[in-house]
Amino acid sequence: MTVVTAADILVVDDSPSKRYVITSWLRREGHRVVEAAAGEDALTLLHDEAVAVELVVLDVRLPDIDGFEVAERIKSDPRTAAVPVIHISATAVHAVDRTQGLIRGADAYLAEPIDPDELLATVGALLRYSRARHRAERLAGRLTRLVATTAEINAATSLPELLRLAAVGASRVFDGAVAVAATSPETGALAVQVDAAGAVPVVRAAYREHFDVDPLDGAVGAELFVQEDGPWWSGAVFRVVARVKAGREPLHIAVPAAGCTDDDRDVLRQLGQAIALAVEALRSYDEERRTALTLQQSMLPASLPPVPGYDIAVRYRPASDHAYVGGDFYEVVAVEGHIVAAIGDVAGHSLRAATIMAEVRHALRAYLAEDHAPGLTLERLNRMMLRFLPEEIVTMCLLRIELATGEIRLANAGHPPPLRVGRGRATTVEGRVALLGVPTVHDAETVFTLDAGESLVLVTDGLIERRGSSFNEGLERLQAALVAGLAADGGDGDLEGFCDALLLGVGDESEDDQAMLVIRRAISA
């Protein structure tokens, strides 16, 4: 026989003797009983937060409003709609009465004389159903909020943001206090605590006691256990330690043990696993980005060659800490009587883009050592890519400057056009062919002379493109910044300061890497 635990039951009947009989049966069964003699009194008790009524035994004939209306009002109120109602009656005993009672909201209908065993069995059956329904609805709500929290944390771009979202989301899942702790190489150990549902999350450095227990012993999995006095609150907590990659610091999440059901513990374990997966994905992403960024920066020239009669400055600004690493690069090589400069961008992002950039840059240096013209160099680079890197696309602008005359031979394979800056203007140098990696001829060149005091500015698309604006709009914005910089600089000022002012003028809201190479012919040359 299934045992039903005690419940708070409301008995509504205007006859004191009948209430006494009904309540005595219920109390002998262990239930707690509150009483009402009229319909309005019953509704008032049901809305009293101090009285958590789980079931109503309701007489049909009442002095103010009949039991049918009371049941109907109970079921139409979202606060009480789930409370089971048992109608009892000594007079409304016909089929039409029972039908009306059930239609208007009652869950059972007993006509007098009532057998005590039948009443108690009916009460038990309705409580089992009501509690099972409440448990299912409660679990469904928790799982729905768990799914929403999982989606939110997987959109986080840093560990502090992820833990804050996890703590706030977990507090919504469990309608109460929660604490989450994890580590990353960039931030160290962090803990986020929410002390009540809707409270402001508190982010702090985690102490060793946050991580002093590891039931997994370094293995992969999620383990739930009870901790009597944890570092977050006084009293027992349920705590999950989760790890998705062996040897990593685990994810810790804890909630107060009081009121935590078996379902809650299962949800807590699932949430711990979901947060651990998100933390590990963020760690792996950060590791790949750091590796790619290190590789990319190691491939850029450590210093620029001194060139008599010319000033050269470069800038490289990675995208935001949470964006992918791109394949931007630049190169400056001084050869007797001339210099060769290049700027380029490998399509795509991440570690692969950085490694492709390294391959292309090494090939470029090899061809430059053979002293080919810019157009022929791009043609040979294109052949190399079609043969050895057939899936890759690269843009590149390559130029050669005769130092004595300032003559420039320039070849551009799909890269943003260079800009000549001087005489109060910033004009584009046109003449582009297809990107490298496309099977077509790439040896076309543009020839012009860089006058004394003029600058040639080469950039990657990170300095031009912005979300919500076109390429041409971005190019115009860059030209305006160059003209403003020229007005302040006069063409013979500090080129490093000119570059800094230019970066400031175009802003840093780009989602891509930014590279810039500026060559200025000195006025005294």
C-alpha positions in Angstrom: 0.0 0.0 0.0 1.3 3.4 -0.9 1.6 5.6 2.1 0.6 9.3 1.7 2.5 11.7 3.9 0.6 14.2 5.9 -1.0 17.2 4.2 -2.7 20.5 5.2 -6.4 20.0 4.4 -9.2 22.5 4.5 -12.6 21.2 5.6 -15.6 23.5 4.7 -19.0 22.7 6.2 -21.5 24.9 8.0 -22.4 22.0 10.3 -20.1 21.8 13.4 -20.9 18.2 14.0 -20.1 17.2 10.4 -16.9 19.1 10.4 -15.9 17.4 13.7 -16.5 13.9 12.2 -14.6 14.7 9.0 -11.7 16.4 10.7 -11.4 13.6 13.2 -11.0 11.0 10.5 -8.4 13.1 8.7 -6.4 13.9 11.9 -6.3 10.2 12.9 -4.6 9.6 9.5 -2.0 12.2 10.4 -3.2 15.1 8.3 -3.3 18.7 9.6 -6.8 20.3 9.3 -8.0 23.9 9.1 -11.8 24.6 9.2 -14.2 27.0 7.6 -18.0 27.3 8.0 -18.7 29.4 4.9 -17.6 29.7 1.3 -16.0 33.2 1.6 -14.1 32.1 4.7 -12.8 29.1 2.8 -11.5 31.3 -0.1 -9.9 33.7 2.4 -8.0 30.8 4.0 -6.9 29.5 0.7 -5.3 32.8 -0.2 -3.5 33.0 3.2 0.2 32.4 2.6 0.6 31.1 6.1 -1.8 28.2 5.4 -0.4 25.9 2.6 -3.6 24.0 1.8 -3.1 20.9 -0.3 -6.7 19.7 -0.6 -10.2 20.9 0.2 -13.1 18.9 1.5 -16.1 21.1 0.5 -19.8 20.7 1.4 -22.2 21.7 -1.4 -24.7 23.5 0.8 -23.2 26.5 2.4 -24.9 29.6 4.0 -23.4 32.3 1.8 -22.4 30.8 -1.6 -22.9 27.2 -2.6 -20.0 24.8 -2.9 -20.3 24.6 -6.7 -19.4 28.3 -7.0 -16.6 28.0 -4.4 -15.0 25.1 -6.4 -15.4 27.1 -9.6 -13.6 30.1 -8.0 -10.9 27.9 -6.6 -10.2 26.4 -10.0 -10.3 29.7 -11.9 -7.7 31.3 -9.7 -4.1 30.5 -10.9 -2.9 30.5 -7.2 -5.3 27.7 -6.2 -6.2 26.0 -9.5 -4.0 23.0 -8.7 -5.6 22.3 -5.3 -7.8 19.2 -5.4 -11.4 19.6 -4.3 -13.7 16.8 -2.9 -17.4 17.7 -2.8 -19.5 16.1 0.0 -23.2 16.4 0.4 -26.2 14.9 2.3 -28.8 16.6 0.0 -27.3 17.1 -3.4 -26.8 13.4 -4.1 -28.4 12.9 -7.5 -26.5 12.3 -10.7 -27.3 15.8 -12.0 -25.7 17.3 -8.8 -22.6 15.1 -9.1 -22.3 16.0 -12.7 -22.6 19.7 -12.0 -20.0 19.5 -9.2 -17.4 17.7 -11.4 -18.0 20.0 -14.4 -17.5 23.1 -12.2 -14.2 22.0 -10.8 -14.5 19.3 -8.2 -12.0 16.4 -8.5 -14.3 13.9 -6.6 -17.8 13.8 -5.3 -18.9 11.8 -2.2 -22.6 11.6 -1.2 -23.5 10.9 2.4 -23.5 8.6 4.2 -19.7 8.7 3.7 -17.5 5.8 4.6 -14.4 7.0 6.4 -12.1 4.5 4.5 -13.6 5.7 1.2 -12.9 9.4 2.2 -9.4 8.7 3.3 -8.7 6.6 0.1 -10.1 9.4 -2.1 -7.9 12.0 -0.2 -4.9 9.8 -0.6 -5.4 9.3 -4.3 -6.0 13.0 -5.0 -2.9 13.9 -3.0 -0.7 11.4 -4.8 -1.9 12.8 -8.2 -1.6 16.4 -7.1 1.9 16.0 -5.7 3.0 14.0 -8.8 1.6 16.8 -11.0 3.3 19.5 -8.9 6.6 17.6 -9.0 6.4 17.2 -12.8 5.5 20.9 -13.3 8.3 21.9 -10.9 10.8 19.7 -12.7 9.7 20.9 -16.1 10.1 24.5 -15.0 13.6 23.8 -13.6 14.6 22.0 -16.8 13.2 24.9 -19.0 15.3 27.4 -17.0 18.3 25.0 -17.2 18.1 25.0 -21.0 17.9 28.8 -21.1 20.9 29.1 -18.7 22.9 26.7 -20.8 22.3 28.8 -23.9 23.3 32.0 -22.0 26.5 30.6 -20.6 27.6 29.2 -24.0 27.4 32.8 -25.4 29.9 34.1 -22.7 33.2 35.3 -23.9 35.1 35.4 -20.6 35.2 33.3 -17.4 33.9 36.1 -15.2 30.9 36.6 -17.5 30.3 32.9 -17.8 30.3 32.4 -14.0 28.1 35.4 -13.5 25.6 34.1 -16.0 25.8 30.6 -14.6 25.2 31.8 -11.0 22.3 34.1 -12.0 20.8 31.3 -14.2 21.2 28.7 -11.5 19.6 30.9 -9.0 16.6 31.1 -11.3 16.6 27.4 -11.8 16.5 26.6 -8.1 14.6 29.7 -6.9 17.3 30.4 -4.3 20.9 30.8 -3.4 23.7 29.3 -5.5 27.5 29.6 -5.8 29.7 28.7 -8.7 33.5 28.5 -8.9 36.1 27.8 -11.6 39.6 28.8 -12.8 41.2 29.9 -16.0 44.9 30.9 -16.8 43.8 34.5 -17.5 41.7 35.2 -14.4 42.9 32.6 -11.9 40.3 31.2 -9.5 36.9 33.0 -9.4 33.8 32.4 -7.4 30.3 33.9 -8.0 27.7 33.8 -5.3 24.0 34.7 -5.4 22.6 34.6 -1.9 18.9 34.6 -2.9 16.7 34.4 -5.9 17.0 37.7 -7.8 19.9 38.9 -5.7 22.9 40.7 -7.3 25.7 38.2 -8.1 28.9 38.8 -6.2 32.2 38.0 -8.1 35.3 37.5 -6.0 38.6 35.7 -6.1 38.1 32.1 -5.0 39.9 30.8 -2.0 41.5 27.4 -1.8 38.6 26.0 0.3 36.4 26.5 -2.8 38.5 23.7 -4.4 39.6 21.6 -1.5 37.4 18.7 -2.4 37.6 16.7 -5.6 35.8 13.4 -5.4 36.6 12.8 -9.1 40.3 12.7 -8.2 41.2 14.4 -11.5 39.0 12.2 -13.6 36.2 13.2 -16.0 32.6 13.2 -14.7 30.2 14.9 -12.3 30.0 14.0 -8.7 27.3 15.2 -6.2 27.9 15.1 -2.5 26.8 16.7 0.7 29.2 19.2 2.4 28.2 20.1 6.0 30.1 23.4 6.3 31.2 24.8 2.9 32.9 28.1 2.3 29.7 29.8 1.1 27.0 29.4 3.7 26.6 28.0 7.2 24.9 24.6 7.2 24.9 21.8 4.7 25.1 22.3 1.0 24.7 20.0 -2.0 27.8 20.4 -4.2 28.6 19.2 -7.6 32.2 18.8 -8.9 32.3 18.5 -12.7 35.1 18.0 -15.1 35.1 17.3 -18.8 38.8 17.0 -19.5 41.1 14.9 -17.3 43.6 16.8 -15.2 41.8 20.2 -15.5 40.6 22.2 -12.5 36.9 21.2 -12.1 33.8 23.3 -12.0 32.2 23.6 -8.6 28.5 24.5 -8.0 26.7 24.4 -4.7 23.2 25.1 -3.4 21.8 25.0 0.2 20.7 21.4 1.1 17.6 22.5 2.9 14.5 21.8 0.7 16.5 20.2 -2.1 14.7 17.2 -3.6 15.9 14.2 -5.5 14.8 16.0 -8.7 16.7 19.1 -7.7 19.9 17.1 -7.1 19.6 15.5 -10.6 19.1 19.0 -12.1 22.1 20.3 -10.1 24.3 17.6 -11.6 23.1 18.3 -15.1 23.7 22.0 -14.6 27.1 21.4 -13.3 28.0 19.3 -16.3 26.6 22.0 -18.7 28.6 24.7 -16.9 31.8 22.6 -16.9 31.4 22.0 -20.7 31.0 25.8 -21.3 34.1 26.5 -19.1 36.2 23.9 -20.9 35.1 25.3 -24.3 36.1 28.8 -23.2 39.4 27.5 -21.9 40.1 25.7 -25.2 39.1 28.7 -27.2 41.4 31.0 -25.1 44.3 28.6 -25.4 43.9 28.4 -29.2 43.6 32.1 -29.5 46.7 32.7 -27.3 48.6 30.1 -29.4 47.5 31.7 -32.7 48.2 35.2 -31.4 51.7 34.2 -30.2 52.4 32.6 -33.6 51.0 35.5 -35.5 53.0 38.1 -33.6 56.2 36.0 -33.8 55.9 36.0 -37.6 55.7 39.8 -37.7 59.0 41.7 -38.2 60.7 42.4 -34.8 62.2 45.6 -36.2 62.1 47.8 -39.3 65.2 48.4 -41.4 66.5 52.0 -41.4 65.9 53.6 -44.8 67.7 56.9 -45.6 65.3 59.5 -46.8 62.2 57.6 -45.6 60.3 57.1 -42.4 58.5 53.8 -41.9 56.0 53.0 -39.1 53.8 50.0 -38.5 51.0 49.2 -36.1 49.4 45.9 -35.3 46.3 45.8 -33.1 44.6 42.5 -32.4 40.9 42.3 -32.3 39.2 42.3 -28.9 40.3 39.7 -26.4 37.2 37.7 -27.2 37.4 37.7 -31.0 39.1 35.2 -33.3 42.7 35.8 -34.3 43.1 36.7 -38.0 45.9 36.3 -40.5 47.0 39.9 -40.9 50.7 40.4 -41.6 53.1 42.9 -43.0 56.7 42.8 -44.3 59.4 45.4 -45.0 62.7 44.4 -46.7 65.5 46.8 -47.6 67.6 46.0 -50.6 70.4 48.1 -52.1 68.8 51.1 -53.7 65.2 50.2 -52.9 62.8 48.8 -50.3 60.0 46.2 -50.7 57.0 46.4 -48.5 53.9 44.2 -48.3 50.7 43.9 -46.3 48.2 41.1 -46.4 45.4 39.1 -44.8 44.7 35.4 -44.9 41.0 34.6 -45.2 39.5 33.1 -42.1 40.4 33.2 -38.5 41.9 31.1 -35.7 45.1 29.1 -35.5 44.9 27.8 -39.0 44.8 31.4 -40.4 47.9 32.2 -38.4 49.8 29.1 -39.7 48.8 29.9 -43.4 50.0 33.4 -42.8 53.4 32.1 -41.8 53.6 29.9 -44.9 52.7 32.7 -47.2 55.1 35.1 -45.5 58.0 32.7 -45.8 57.3 32.1 -49.5 57.1 35.8 -50.0 60.5 36.3 -48.5 62.0 33.6 -50.7 60.7 35.3 -53.8 61.8 38.7 -52.6 65.3 37.2 -52.2 65.3 36.5 -56.0 64.6 40.2 -56.6 61.4 39.7 -58.7 59.2 42.7 -59.6 56.0 43.0 -57.4 53.7 41.7 -60.1 55.8 38.6 -60.9 56.2 37.9 -57.1 52.4 37.8 -56.7 52.1 35.6 -59.8 54.5 33.1 -58.3 52.9 33.3 -54.9 49.6 32.5 -56.6 51.0 29.5 -58.3 52.4 28.3 -55.0 49.0 28.6 -53.3 47.1 26.9 -56.1 49.5 24.0 -55.8 50.1 23.6 -52.1 47.3 25.6 -50.5 44.4 25.1 -52.9 41.7 25.8 -50.3 43.1 29.1 -49.0 42.5 32.7 -50.1 44.9 35.6 -49.3 44.8 39.3 -50.1 48.2 41.1 -50.5 49.5 44.5 -51.6 53.1 44.4 -52.6 55.2 47.4 -53.6 58.8 48.3 -54.5 60.2 51.8 -53.9 63.2 53.2 -55.7 64.8 55.2 -52.9 66.5 57.8 -55.1 63.4 58.8 -57.2 60.4 57.7 -55.0 59.1 55.7 -57.9 56.7 52.9 -56.7 55.8 49.8 -58.5 52.7 48.3 -56.9 50.8 45.1 -57.3 47.6 44.5 -55.4 45.9 41.1 -55.2 42.4 41.9 -53.8 43.6 43.9 -50.9 42.1 47.2 -49.7 43.7 50.0 -51.8 46.7 51.9 -50.4 46.2 55.6 -49.8 48.5 58.4 -50.9 48.4 61.1 -48.2 49.6 64.6 -49.0 48.6 68.1 -50.1 45.6 68.0 -47.8 44.2 64.8 -49.5 44.0 61.1 -49.0 43.5 59.3 -52.4 43.3 55.6 -53.1 45.8 53.9 -55.4 43.7 51.8 -57.7 44.7 48.8 -59.8 43.7 45.5 -58.2 43.6 42.0 -59.5 42.1 38.9 -58.1 42.9 37.5 -54.7 45.7 35.0 -54.3 44.4 31.5 -54.6 42.3 32.3 -57.6 43.5 30.8 -60.9 44.1 34.0 -63.0 47.0 36.2 -63.9 48.4 38.4 -61.1 51.3 40.2 -62.7 49.6 43.6 -63.3 51.4 46.6 -61.7 50.6 50.3 -61.0 53.5 52.8 -61.2 53.6 56.2 -59.6 56.0 58.5 -57.7 55.8 59.3 -54.0 56.6 62.9 -53.7 58.6 64.4 -50.8 56.4 64.9 -47.8 53.9 62.4 -49.1 52.9 59.2 -47.2 51.7 55.9 -48.5 49.3 54.1 -46.0 48.6 50.4 -46.3 46.0 48.8 -44.0 44.1 45.6 -43.6 40.3 45.5 -43.6 40.0 45.7 -39.8 40.7 49.4 -40.1 38.0 49.9 -42.6 35.1 47.5 -42.0 32.6 48.1 -39.3 29.4 46.3 -38.5 26.4 48.1 -40.0 28.4 50.1 -42.5 29.7 49.4 -46.0 33.3 49.0 -47.2 33.1 52.4 -49.0 31.8 54.1 -45.9 34.6 52.7 -43.9 37.2 53.7 -46.5 35.8 57.3 -46.4 36.0 57.3 -42.6 39.7 56.2 -42.9 40.4 58.9 -45.5 38.9 61.5 -43.3 41.0 60.4 -40.3 44.1 60.5 -42.6 43.4 64.1 -43.7 42.8 65.2 -40.1 46.1 63.6 -39.1 47.9 65.2 -42.0 46.5 68.6 -41.0 47.9 68.2 -37.5 51.1 66.7 -38.7 52.0 68.8 -41.7 53.7 66.0 -43.5 57.0 66.3 -41.6 56.0 65.5 -38.1 56.6 62.4 -36.0 55.3 59.4 -38.0 54.8 57.3 -34.9 52.5 60.0 -33.5 50.7 60.2 -36.8 50.0 56.5 -36.7 48.8 56.7 -33.1 46.4 59.6 -34.0 45.1 57.6 -36.9 44.3 54.6 -34.8 42.5 56.8 -32.4 40.6 58.5 -35.2 39.2 55.3 -36.7 38.3 53.8 -33.3 38.9 50.3 -31.9 35.4 48.8 -32.3 36.5 46.5 -35.1 35.8 42.8 -34.7 38.9 42.0 -36.8 42.6 42.4 -36.4 44.1 45.7 -37.6 47.5 46.1 -39.3 48.9 49.3 -40.8 52.1 50.1 -42.6 53.0 53.8 -43.3 55.9 54.9 -45.5 56.7 58.6 -45.7 59.2 60.2 -48.0 61.1 62.9 -46.1 60.7 66.5 -47.3 64.5 66.9 -47.2 65.1 63.9 -49.5 
